Amino acid sequence: MTLTAFSIILAGVLLNSAAQLMLKAGAQALGTVAFNGASLFAAGWSAATQPWILVGLCCYFVSAGLWILALTRVDVTVAYPMLSMGYVIAALLAWHFFGEALTASRVVGIAIILVGVVVLGRG
């Protein structure tokens, strides 16, 4: 994989991770949503006008464009596993920004993912 291809994939993964965190921030601003007609409609409208959610969705859109660009340069069997880096990035940032638990089993899982990404990236 070339440096350019890797850079495109990494930029897409970073944007995808950022989108997850922005959606989480937007969801926290919405609060708990009840599952009934009126509340669900009101929550949908609130979500559609929540700035964090809107920016997060924009990040997803740009990330998808970068992904398409990456797929013109790299086999999907190599590129797709690289998306696993997004879990690593999102888990670390969620721990930092939202205080989410980063338990020993999650750290081991993250290490396994990173090893897998390195192995696949070299192949």
C-alpha positions in Angstrom: 0.0 0.0 0.0 1.3 3.4 -0.9 1.7 6.3 1.5 -1.0 8.2 -0.4 -3.5 5.3 -0.2 -2.8 4.9 3.5 -3.1 8.6 4.1 -6.5 8.6 2.4 -7.7 5.6 4.4 -6.4 7.2 7.7 -8.1 10.5 6.9 -11.4 8.7 6.3 -11.1 6.6 9.5 -10.3 9.7 11.5 -13.3 11.5 10.1 -15.5 8.5 10.8 -14.3 8.4 14.4 -14.8 12.1 14.8 -18.4 11.6 13.4 -19.0 8.9 16.1 -17.9 11.3 18.8 -20.0 14.2 17.5 -23.1 12.0 17.3 -22.4 10.9 20.9 -22.2 14.5 21.9 -25.4 15.3 20.0 -27.1 12.3 21.6 -26.1 13.4 25.1 -27.6 16.9 24.3 -30.9 15.2 23.2 -31.1 13.1 26.4 -33.0 9.8 26.6 -35.6 9.4 23.8 -38.9 7.6 24.6 -40.2 5.1 22.1 -43.7 6.5 21.3 -45.0 8.4 18.3 -45.0 12.0 19.6 -41.8 11.8 21.5 -40.0 10.0 18.7 -41.1 12.7 16.2 -40.0 15.5 18.5 -36.6 13.7 19.1 -36.2 13.3 15.4 -36.7 17.0 14.9 -34.4 17.8 17.7 -31.7 15.5 16.3 -32.1 17.0 12.8 -31.4 20.5 14.2 -28.7 19.5 16.8 -25.4 21.0 15.7 -23.2 18.2 16.9 -25.3 15.7 15.0 -25.3 17.8 11.8 -21.5 18.1 11.9 -21.2 14.4 12.6 -23.3 13.5 9.6 -21.2 15.9 7.4 -18.0 14.1 8.7 -19.6 10.8 7.7 -20.4 12.1 4.2 -16.8 13.3 3.6 -15.5 10.0 5.1 -17.5 8.1 2.6 -16.1 10.1 -0.2 -12.5 9.4 1.0 -13.4 5.7 1.3 -14.5 5.6 -2.4 -11.3 7.4 -3.3 -9.3 4.8 -1.3 -11.0 1.9 -3.0 -9.8 3.2 -6.3 -6.2 2.6 -5.1 -6.4 -0.4 -2.7 -8.1 -3.8 -2.7 -11.1 -4.0 -0.5 -9.6 -7.0 1.3 -6.8 -4.7 2.4 -8.7 -1.5 2.9 -11.8 -2.8 4.8 -9.9 -4.2 7.8 -8.2 -0.8 8.1 -11.6 0.6 9.3 -10.9 -1.3 12.5 -8.5 1.5 13.4 -11.7 3.6 13.8 -12.6 1.5 16.8 -9.2 2.1 18.4 -9.4 5.8 17.8 -13.0 6.1 18.9 -12.5 4.1 22.1 -9.5 6.2 23.2 -11.3 9.5 22.4 -14.5 8.4 24.1 -12.4 7.5 27.2 -10.8 10.9 27.1 -13.8 13.1 26.2 -16.7 11.2 27.7 -15.1 9.3 30.5 -16.1 5.9 29.0 -14.5 2.9 30.6 -11.3 1.6 29.1 -11.1 -1.8 30.8 -8.3 -4.3 30.6 -10.3 -6.5 28.2 -10.9 -3.5 25.9 -7.2 -2.6 25.9 -6.4 -6.2 25.0 -9.0 -6.1 22.2 -7.5 -2.8 20.9 -4.0 -4.3 20.9 -5.3 -7.3 18.9 -7.0 -5.0 16.4 -3.8 -3.0 15.9 -1.7 -6.2 15.3 -4.3 -7.3 12.8 -4.2 -4.0 11.0 -0.4 -4.1 10.8 -0.5 -7.7 9.4 -3.1 -6.9 6.8 -1.4 -3.6 5.8 1.8 -5.4 5.1 0.2 -8.1 2.9 
